[in-house]
């Protein structure tokens, strides 16, 4: 059975029992103002809130900590809800041991080689937190800060404005960066992310969202049977530290070819040297469409069992497909079960890793007077 969005909205009440059992957001009804509840407190007493949003059949819970998507519930083809995003049920785990579950990533999504780059003739050393390299903005990236959250209802949309100001020199990056991220749930149940930033000095910026998807439901096991399509004829191979070599390699004839829909598990053990090095897929796909003025559809993920489908549209030139290689069974998720390798995957829309050191890659430089603006839209179906 193929449920249209309209049917899903109508069946939300009927699915209420399942939703409650899953800790669903029964309090936030369709199109209504987001509901704020206390999620926990930081060691210094700062209160961290959870915001529950619901629209068009999609249910989202967002934390003021790191802009984290703590839960994202979607109906399957029978209208049964499941949380399809890995996470924790308590703030302590988000502070102490999260591998960026659901978080906003900045200032620089993915890696910068040795944490070094030169901008306008000046050398910068940013925080190094992944061997010799800098990953996702350094040890205290945007995922580890309290964001200022403001709810909104605009016509048929509901959402949150998330603000964070990163001061000049934070994690070694130049310029005070004012960031505004807008999470919108549309009446069709799409989750749209609009990123905006301005700076007081020339700097580099690459913002993204780090949701770990398992469309069968978090804690349900491997994503190897999920089917993936990526509209990209090339990807950026890396060195052993996962820094791009600068080459734009063809996916054709390799396990990296997702131009035709295939199950993730089909080629994940193909022993391609790039996979052996990364322990699976952990690469940036060079999207065929390049940078676009408006978001364009670039990837589709589908769980054949539940029918849940995610489509991603972006204006960005790259997509990091990470197959959850470093999940090692040591973290216990929202559902009370441990997460193991391949229990989720990330699809991070972005500029290419290490762009500040790769003159041939699209630029990530932001200058005073310019506004960084990018949009990614997630469309769901079952
Ligand atoms: C990176 C992985 C990294 C993960 C962090 C991904 O975006 O590509 O290499 O391990 O984030 O959990």
Boltz pocket constraint, residues with backbone or C-beta under 6 A from the ligand:
constraints:
  - pocket:
      binder: B
      contacts: [[A, 99], [A, 100], [A, 110], [A, 242], [A, 282], [A, 283], [A, 320], [A, 322], [A, 326], [A, 346], [A, 348]]
      max_distance: 6.0
